[in-house]
Amino acid sequence: MEKIIRLKHWQVFGIVAIGYIISYILQSSNFEIWGIPSLVFAAISTIITLILIFSWIMVIGLFLNNKEENTHYFRNWVFILSVCSCVVGYSLLNLERLNIDTALLPFWTGFFTTFTFWGIGYTFFHAAKSLKSLELGREAEFSEYIIDAIMLFAFPIGVWFIQPRINRILAKFVAI
């Protein structure tokens, strides 16, 4: 976990940007390998990229939540469940372009959508609130951490602002 926290902002961005670039190239292409169309490979690449993004957010949230100096506490297992619901929901949304998820799970699609909305809210707001609370040394108010939640949600832009702050927090705790 600490190796992921120690990454620089450009490294996190680069790892995930490669996944999005590969997905875009595969989606724009029209080829088959062993009878599997490039759109399937694009969906797999996007799902792997989503897993990487949400793993990064989960590691941040768990790292911040487990610091004794953090005044905002949430349950780790609920946070992990919310991150998993985001991954499943976004993956199902991504699989829709293959026209296979409605055939497999017609009834459960609405349930996963609702669960995904809950997961997005819980994941982004608790990770952002923990980050801001740790920086301020007190429980952060909604108006203080809403921008951080939006930055986490707006991944390509937000990583450039969030990861350096995580690195500063890590350096502060390692120096102590």
Summary of the structure (lengths in Angstrom):
residues: 176
radius of gyration: 17.8
end to end distance: 19.3
largest distance: 56.9
contacts: 524
relative contact order: 0.14
helix: 80%
strand: 2%
